[in-house]
Amino acid sequence: MEINEQVKESILLRRLIITFQTAAMQQMGKLADPFSGKVQHDLEQASISIDTLDMLQKVTKGNLSENDAAFLTHVVSELKLNYVDEIGRKAEKPEEKEDSKEKTINDDIKDESNEESQETSDSEPTV
């Protein structure tokens, strides 16, 4: 049984959309890499994948079936929401790191002060 050209194009389009969707989800750390099993974050690449689908949506406007257009719109919207979520998480993490760095710096200062006081007390002659 042969499928008609329109159905074939619809299937190919959806496969293309899903390819970029999957790539973006992996790049945002929402899915593990199927080969390595590791979760990686590369928001710059995720942005490029999302922008590619966004561009596809713009250039195919009016040329897609209602179902294909709705599918593409849904995927692009979902990816943009997930991207914003990841940007928000990234913005929260540096603050936590800064707090921990600050504590480390403060701890180092305290340690140095304690070492200096011990050196001073060790070098003072006992009467």
C-alpha positions as CSV (number, residue, x, y, z in Angstrom):
1,M,0.0,0.0,0.0
2,E,1.4,3.3,-1.1
3,I,0.8,6.5,0.9
4,N,-0.1,9.6,-0.9
5,E,2.4,12.5,-1.2
6,Q,0.6,14.8,1.3
7,V,0.6,12.1,4.1
8,K,4.3,11.4,3.4
9,E,5.2,15.1,3.7
10,S,3.2,15.4,6.9
11,I,5.0,12.4,8.4
12,L,8.4,13.8,7.3
13,L,7.6,17.3,8.7
14,R,6.6,15.8,12.1
15,R,9.8,13.8,12.2
16,L,11.8,16.9,11.5
17,I,9.9,18.8,14.2
18,I,10.4,15.9,16.7
19,T,14.1,15.8,15.9
20,F,14.6,19.5,16.8
21,Q,12.3,19.1,19.8
22,T,14.3,16.2,21.2
23,A,17.6,18.0,20.6
24,A,16.3,21.1,22.4
25,M,15.0,19.0,25.3
26,Q,18.4,17.3,25.6
27,Q,20.3,20.6,25.4
28,M,18.1,22.0,28.2
29,G,18.8,19.0,30.3
30,K,15.3,17.8,30.3
31,L,16.2,14.5,28.6
32,A,19.3,12.4,28.9
33,D,21.5,11.8,25.9
34,P,20.5,8.4,24.6
35,F,24.1,7.5,23.7
36,S,25.9,8.6,26.9
37,G,23.0,8.5,29.3
38,K,24.2,11.8,30.7
39,V,22.1,14.9,31.2
40,Q,23.8,18.0,29.8
41,H,23.0,21.7,29.7
42,D,23.8,23.8,26.7
43,L,21.2,26.6,26.6
44,E,22.9,28.3,23.7
45,Q,22.4,25.2,21.5
46,A,18.8,24.8,22.9
47,S,18.1,28.3,21.8
48,I,19.3,27.6,18.3
49,S,17.1,24.5,18.1
50,I,14.1,26.4,19.3
51,D,14.8,29.3,16.9
52,T,15.1,26.8,14.0
53,L,11.6,25.5,14.7
54,D,10.3,29.1,15.2
55,M,11.7,30.0,11.8
56,L,10.2,26.9,10.3
57,Q,6.8,27.9,11.7
58,K,7.1,31.4,10.2
59,V,8.2,30.3,6.7
60,T,5.5,27.5,6.5
61,K,2.7,29.7,7.7
62,G,-0.3,29.1,5.5
63,N,1.3,26.2,3.8
64,L,0.6,23.5,6.4
65,S,-2.4,21.4,7.2
66,E,-4.4,22.5,10.2
67,N,-3.1,19.5,12.2
68,D,0.6,20.0,11.3
69,A,0.4,23.7,12.0
70,A,-1.2,23.0,15.4
71,F,1.5,20.4,16.2
72,L,4.3,22.8,15.3
73,T,2.8,25.6,17.3
74,H,2.4,23.3,20.3
75,V,6.0,22.1,20.2
76,V,7.4,25.6,19.8
77,S,5.3,26.9,22.7
78,E,6.3,24.0,24.9
79,L,10.0,24.4,24.2
80,K,9.9,28.1,24.8
81,L,8.2,27.6,28.2
82,N,10.8,25.0,29.1
83,Y,13.6,27.3,28.0
84,V,12.4,30.1,30.2
85,D,12.2,27.6,33.1
86,E,15.8,26.6,32.5
87,I,17.0,30.2,32.3
88,G,15.2,30.8,35.6
89,R,17.0,27.8,37.2
90,K,20.3,29.0,35.8
91,A,19.7,32.5,37.3
92,E,19.1,30.9,40.7
93,K,22.2,28.7,40.7
94,P,24.9,31.4,40.5
95,E,23.4,33.1,43.6
96,E,23.8,29.8,45.5
97,K,27.3,29.5,44.2
98,E,28.1,33.0,45.2
99,D,26.8,32.4,48.7
100,S,29.0,29.3,49.0
101,K,32.0,31.2,47.6
102,E,31.3,34.0,50.1
103,K,31.2,31.5,52.9
104,T,34.4,29.9,51.7
105,I,36.2,33.3,51.5
106,N,34.9,34.1,55.0
107,D,36.0,30.8,56.3
108,D,39.5,31.3,54.7
109,I,39.8,34.7,56.4
110,K,38.8,33.2,59.7
111,D,41.3,30.4,59.3
112,E,44.1,32.9,58.4
113,S,43.2,35.0,61.5
114,N,43.4,31.9,63.7
115,E,46.7,30.9,62.1
116,E,48.1,34.4,62.7
117,S,47.0,34.4,66.3
118,Q,48.6,31.0,66.9
119,E,51.8,32.1,65.3
120,T,51.8,35.2,67.4
121,S,51.2,33.3,70.6
122,D,53.8,30.7,69.7
123,S,56.5,33.4,69.0
124,E,55.8,35.4,72.2
125,P,58.2,34.5,74.9
126,T,56.8,33.0,78.1
127,V,57.5,34.9,81.2
